[in-house]
Amino acid sequence: MTKRSQKVIPKKNQGFPLWLPLIIVAGAALIVVAVVSGNNTAPAAQPAIEVKGAPALTVDKEKVDFGNVTLGQTVEVKFEVTNGGDQPLRFKEKPYVEVAEGC
């Protein structure tokens, strides 16, 4: 019997795909950009202290005029309430708004 020699053909090296590191680097770059851009917000300006030694409620609007409002129509207004004093402002009860004139 004669021995036959067989050629062994090596398989191609599947290895690490070239596109995978590019996707990882691009993802990391997007995360870094998102974190850096999210931290660029400037802190809110502190209101000027109007009262020393006590808290003081300050409201940005004293009067609101909605004009003529028909029955069933919804109107809305927003107030900015800040502490104008140098001590902590605490409410003992839930704040509410009272209508002084008109109905």
mmCIF file of the C-alpha atoms, coordinates in Angstrom:
data_MODEL
# 
_entry.id   MODEL 
# 
loop_
_atom_site.group_PDB 
_atom_site.id 
_atom_site.type_symbol 
_atom_site.label_atom_id 
_atom_site.label_alt_id 
_atom_site.label_comp_id 
_atom_site.label_asym_id 
_atom_site.label_entity_id 
_atom_site.label_seq_id 
_atom_site.pdbx_PDB_ins_code 
_atom_site.Cartn_x 
_atom_site.Cartn_y 
_atom_site.Cartn_z 
_atom_site.occupancy 
_atom_site.B_iso_or_equiv 
_atom_site.pdbx_formal_charge 
_atom_site.auth_seq_id 
_atom_site.auth_comp_id 
_atom_site.auth_asym_id 
_atom_site.auth_atom_id 
_atom_site.pdbx_PDB_model_num 
ATOM 1   C CA . MET A 1 1   ? 0.000   0.000  0.000  1.00 0.00 ? 1   MET A CA 1 
ATOM 2   C CA . THR A 1 2   ? 1.119   3.385  -0.779 1.00 0.00 ? 2   THR A CA 1 
ATOM 3   C CA . LYS A 1 3   ? 0.553   6.328  1.418  1.00 0.00 ? 3   LYS A CA 1 
ATOM 4   C CA . ARG A 1 4   ? -1.125  9.267  -0.076 1.00 0.00 ? 4   ARG A CA 1 
ATOM 5   C CA . SER A 1 5   ? -0.106  12.623 1.107  1.00 0.00 ? 5   SER A CA 1 
ATOM 6   C CA . GLN A 1 6   ? -2.926  14.946 1.826  1.00 0.00 ? 6   GLN A CA 1 
ATOM 7   C CA . LYS A 1 7   ? -2.593  18.658 1.647  1.00 0.00 ? 7   LYS A CA 1 
ATOM 8   C CA . VAL A 1 8   ? -3.834  20.396 4.717  1.00 0.00 ? 8   VAL A CA 1 
ATOM 9   C CA . ILE A 1 9   ? -5.432  23.696 3.814  1.00 0.00 ? 9   ILE A CA 1 
ATOM 10  C CA . PRO A 1 10  ? -5.439  26.017 6.814  1.00 0.00 ? 10  PRO A CA 1 
ATOM 11  C CA . LYS A 1 11  ? -8.695  27.795 7.553  1.00 0.00 ? 11  LYS A CA 1 
ATOM 12  C CA . LYS A 1 12  ? -8.696  31.523 7.226  1.00 0.00 ? 12  LYS A CA 1 
ATOM 13  C CA . ASN A 1 13  ? -8.168  33.227 10.547 1.00 0.00 ? 13  ASN A CA 1 
ATOM 14  C CA . GLN A 1 14  ? -11.566 34.491 11.584 1.00 0.00 ? 14  GLN A CA 1 
ATOM 15  C CA . GLY A 1 15  ? -9.936  36.686 14.226 1.00 0.00 ? 15  GLY A CA 1 
ATOM 16  C CA . PHE A 1 16  ? -11.214 39.992 15.520 1.00 0.00 ? 16  PHE A CA 1 
ATOM 17  C CA . PRO A 1 17  ? -13.361 42.011 13.072 1.00 0.00 ? 17  PRO A CA 1 
ATOM 18  C CA . LEU A 1 18  ? -11.889 45.392 12.176 1.00 0.00 ? 18  LEU A CA 1 
ATOM 19  C CA . TRP A 1 19  ? -15.170 47.270 12.501 1.00 0.00 ? 19  TRP A CA 1 
ATOM 20  C CA . LEU A 1 20  ? -15.752 46.302 16.142 1.00 0.00 ? 20  LEU A CA 1 
ATOM 21  C CA . PRO A 1 21  ? -13.063 48.572 17.682 1.00 0.00 ? 21  PRO A CA 1 
ATOM 22  C CA . LEU A 1 22  ? -14.326 51.469 15.544 1.00 0.00 ? 22  LEU A CA 1 
ATOM 23  C CA . ILE A 1 23  ? -17.857 51.046 16.909 1.00 0.00 ? 23  ILE A CA 1 
ATOM 24  C CA . ILE A 1 24  ? -16.548 50.839 20.486 1.00 0.00 ? 24  ILE A CA 1 
ATOM 25  C CA . VAL A 1 25  ? -14.466 54.022 20.082 1.00 0.00 ? 25  VAL A CA 1 
ATOM 26  C CA . ALA A 1 26  ? -17.363 55.881 18.426 1.00 0.00 ? 26  ALA A CA 1 
ATOM 27  C CA . GLY A 1 27  ? -19.749 54.830 21.225 1.00 0.00 ? 27  GLY A CA 1 
ATOM 28  C CA . ALA A 1 28  ? -17.299 55.947 23.908 1.00 0.00 ? 28  ALA A CA 1 
ATOM 29  C CA . ALA A 1 29  ? -16.845 59.299 22.130 1.00 0.00 ? 29  ALA A CA 1 
ATOM 30  C CA . LEU A 1 30  ? -20.638 59.836 22.028 1.00 0.00 ? 30  LEU A CA 1 
ATOM 31  C CA . ILE A 1 31  ? -20.903 59.089 25.736 1.00 0.00 ? 31  ILE A CA 1 
ATOM 32  C CA . VAL A 1 32  ? -18.118 61.570 26.541 1.00 0.00 ? 32  VAL A CA 1 
ATOM 33  C CA . VAL A 1 33  ? -19.768 64.277 24.407 1.00 0.00 ? 33  VAL A CA 1 
ATOM 34  C CA . ALA A 1 34  ? -23.146 63.691 26.094 1.00 0.00 ? 34  ALA A CA 1 
ATOM 35  C CA . VAL A 1 35  ? -21.646 63.905 29.589 1.00 0.00 ? 35  VAL A CA 1 
ATOM 36  C CA . VAL A 1 36  ? -19.620 67.040 28.828 1.00 0.00 ? 36  VAL A CA 1 
ATOM 37  C CA . SER A 1 37  ? -22.498 68.855 27.128 1.00 0.00 ? 37  SER A CA 1 
ATOM 38  C CA . GLY A 1 38  ? -24.880 67.953 29.973 1.00 0.00 ? 38  GLY A CA 1 
ATOM 39  C CA . ASN A 1 39  ? -22.594 69.556 32.559 1.00 0.00 ? 39  ASN A CA 1 
ATOM 40  C CA . ASN A 1 40  ? -22.390 72.936 30.807 1.00 0.00 ? 40  ASN A CA 1 
ATOM 41  C CA . THR A 1 41  ? -25.533 74.319 32.411 1.00 0.00 ? 41  THR A CA 1 
ATOM 42  C CA . ALA A 1 42  ? -24.863 77.445 34.409 1.00 0.00 ? 42  ALA A CA 1 
ATOM 43  C CA . PRO A 1 43  ? -26.140 77.467 37.987 1.00 0.00 ? 43  PRO A CA 1 
ATOM 44  C CA . ALA A 1 44  ? -29.242 79.557 38.607 1.00 0.00 ? 44  ALA A CA 1 
ATOM 45  C CA . ALA A 1 45  ? -28.523 83.069 39.809 1.00 0.00 ? 45  ALA A CA 1 
ATOM 46  C CA . GLN A 1 46  ? -29.189 83.517 43.514 1.00 0.00 ? 46  GLN A CA 1 
ATOM 47  C CA . PRO A 1 47  ? -31.723 86.256 44.307 1.00 0.00 ? 47  PRO A CA 1 
ATOM 48  C CA . ALA A 1 48  ? -30.481 89.314 46.145 1.00 0.00 ? 48  ALA A CA 1 
ATOM 49  C CA . ILE A 1 49  ? -30.897 89.103 49.908 1.00 0.00 ? 49  ILE A CA 1 
ATOM 50  C CA . GLU A 1 50  ? -33.534 91.646 50.928 1.00 0.00 ? 50  GLU A CA 1 
ATOM 51  C CA . VAL A 1 51  ? -33.934 90.665 54.601 1.00 0.00 ? 51  VAL A CA 1 
ATOM 52  C CA . LYS A 1 52  ? -31.129 89.783 57.014 1.00 0.00 ? 52  LYS A CA 1 
ATOM 53  C CA . GLY A 1 53  ? -31.664 87.414 59.931 1.00 0.00 ? 53  GLY A CA 1 
ATOM 54  C CA . ALA A 1 54  ? -34.999 85.999 58.724 1.00 0.00 ? 54  ALA A CA 1 
ATOM 55  C CA . PRO A 1 55  ? -36.623 84.293 55.731 1.00 0.00 ? 55  PRO A CA 1 
ATOM 56  C CA . ALA A 1 56  ? -38.649 86.424 53.296 1.00 0.00 ? 56  ALA A CA 1 
ATOM 57  C CA . LEU A 1 57  ? -41.030 85.187 50.604 1.00 0.00 ? 57  LEU A CA 1 
ATOM 58  C CA . THR A 1 58  ? -40.530 87.021 47.301 1.00 0.00 ? 58  THR A CA 1 
ATOM 59  C CA . VAL A 1 59  ? -42.916 86.637 44.338 1.00 0.00 ? 59  VAL A CA 1 
ATOM 60  C CA . ASP A 1 60  ? -42.119 87.836 40.820 1.00 0.00 ? 60  ASP A CA 1 
ATOM 61  C CA . LYS A 1 61  ? -45.703 89.062 40.082 1.00 0.00 ? 61  LYS A CA 1 
ATOM 62  C CA . GLU A 1 62  ? -47.935 91.054 42.398 1.00 0.00 ? 62  GLU A CA 1 
ATOM 63  C CA . LYS A 1 63  ? -50.965 91.283 40.090 1.00 0.00 ? 63  LYS A CA 1 
ATOM 64  C CA . VAL A 1 64  ? -52.269 89.209 37.196 1.00 0.00 ? 64  VAL A CA 1 
ATOM 65  C CA . ASP A 1 65  ? -55.030 90.486 34.905 1.00 0.00 ? 65  ASP A CA 1 
ATOM 66  C CA . PHE A 1 66  ? -56.663 87.866 32.698 1.00 0.00 ? 66  PHE A CA 1 
ATOM 67  C CA . GLY A 1 67  ? -59.231 90.297 31.318 1.00 0.00 ? 67  GLY A CA 1 
ATOM 68  C CA . ASN A 1 68  ? -62.673 88.834 30.584 1.00 0.00 ? 68  ASN A CA 1 
ATOM 69  C CA . VAL A 1 69  ? -62.687 85.066 30.959 1.00 0.00 ? 69  VAL A CA 1 
ATOM 70  C CA . THR A 1 70  ? -65.716 83.126 29.789 1.00 0.00 ? 70  THR A CA 1 
ATOM 71  C CA . LEU A 1 71  ? -67.279 80.506 32.036 1.00 0.00 ? 71  LEU A CA 1 
ATOM 72  C CA . GLY A 1 72  ? -65.607 77.125 31.544 1.00 0.00 ? 72  GLY A CA 1 
ATOM 73  C CA . GLN A 1 73  ? -62.456 78.580 29.990 1.00 0.00 ? 73  GLN A CA 1 
ATOM 74  C CA . THR A 1 74  ? -59.241 77.568 31.748 1.00 0.00 ? 74  THR A CA 1 
ATOM 75  C CA . VAL A 1 75  ? -56.583 80.176 32.431 1.00 0.00 ? 75  VAL A CA 1 
ATOM 76  C CA . GLU A 1 76  ? -53.128 79.641 33.836 1.00 0.00 ? 76  GLU A CA 1 
ATOM 77  C CA . VAL A 1 77  ? -50.403 81.741 35.379 1.00 0.00 ? 77  VAL A CA 1 
ATOM 78  C CA . LYS A 1 78  ? -47.004 80.823 36.772 1.00 0.00 ? 78  LYS A CA 1 
ATOM 79  C CA . PHE A 1 79  ? -45.299 82.541 39.675 1.00 0.00 ? 79  PHE A CA 1 
ATOM 80  C CA . GLU A 1 80  ? -41.659 82.344 40.632 1.00 0.00 ? 80  GLU A CA 1 
ATOM 81  C CA . VAL A 1 81  ? -41.378 82.216 44.400 1.00 0.00 ? 81  VAL A CA 1 
ATOM 82  C CA . THR A 1 82  ? -37.969 82.702 46.036 1.00 0.00 ? 82  THR A CA 1 
ATOM 83  C CA . ASN A 1 83  ? -36.537 83.241 49.480 1.00 0.00 ? 83  ASN A CA 1 
ATOM 84  C CA . GLY A 1 84  ? -35.366 86.851 49.744 1.00 0.00 ? 84  GLY A CA 1 
ATOM 85  C CA . GLY A 1 85  ? -33.938 86.347 53.229 1.00 0.00 ? 85  GLY A CA 1 
ATOM 86  C CA . ASP A 1 86  ? -30.752 84.783 54.518 1.00 0.00 ? 86  ASP A CA 1 
ATOM 87  C CA . GLN A 1 87  ? -32.479 82.109 56.664 1.00 0.00 ? 87  GLN A CA 1 
ATOM 88  C CA . PRO A 1 88  ? -34.264 78.941 55.441 1.00 0.00 ? 88  PRO A CA 1 
ATOM 89  C CA . LEU A 1 89  ? -37.864 79.494 54.323 1.00 0.00 ? 89  LEU A CA 1 
ATOM 90  C CA . ARG A 1 90  ? -40.236 76.779 55.563 1.00 0.00 ? 90  ARG A CA 1 
ATOM 91  C CA . PHE A 1 91  ? -43.995 76.463 55.127 1.00 0.00 ? 91  PHE A CA 1 
ATOM 92  C CA . LYS A 1 92  ? -46.090 75.147 58.008 1.00 0.00 ? 92  LYS A CA 1 
ATOM 93  C CA . GLU A 1 93  ? -49.052 74.539 55.671 1.00 0.00 ? 93  GLU A CA 1 
ATOM 94  C CA . LYS A 1 94  ? -49.421 73.956 51.945 1.00 0.00 ? 94  LYS A CA 1 
ATOM 95  C CA . PRO A 1 95  ? -49.312 77.375 50.183 1.00 0.00 ? 95  PRO A CA 1 
ATOM 96  C CA . TYR A 1 96  ? -52.415 78.524 48.286 1.00 0.00 ? 96  TYR A CA 1 
ATOM 97  C CA . VAL A 1 97  ? -53.428 81.487 46.120 1.00 0.00 ? 97  VAL A CA 1 
ATOM 98  C CA . GLU A 1 98  ? -56.439 83.589 47.059 1.00 0.00 ? 98  GLU A CA 1 
ATOM 99  C CA . VAL A 1 99  ? -58.450 85.642 44.579 1.00 0.00 ? 99  VAL A CA 1 
ATOM 100 C CA . ALA A 1 100 ? -58.616 89.168 45.990 1.00 0.00 ? 100 ALA A CA 1 
ATOM 101 C CA . GLU A 1 101 ? -60.922 90.806 43.391 1.00 0.00 ? 101 GLU A CA 1 
ATOM 102 C CA . GLY A 1 102 ? -63.342 89.595 40.782 1.00 0.00 ? 102 GLY A CA 1 
ATOM 103 C CA . CYS A 1 103 ? -64.896 86.225 40.109 1.00 0.00 ? 103 CYS A CA 1 
# 
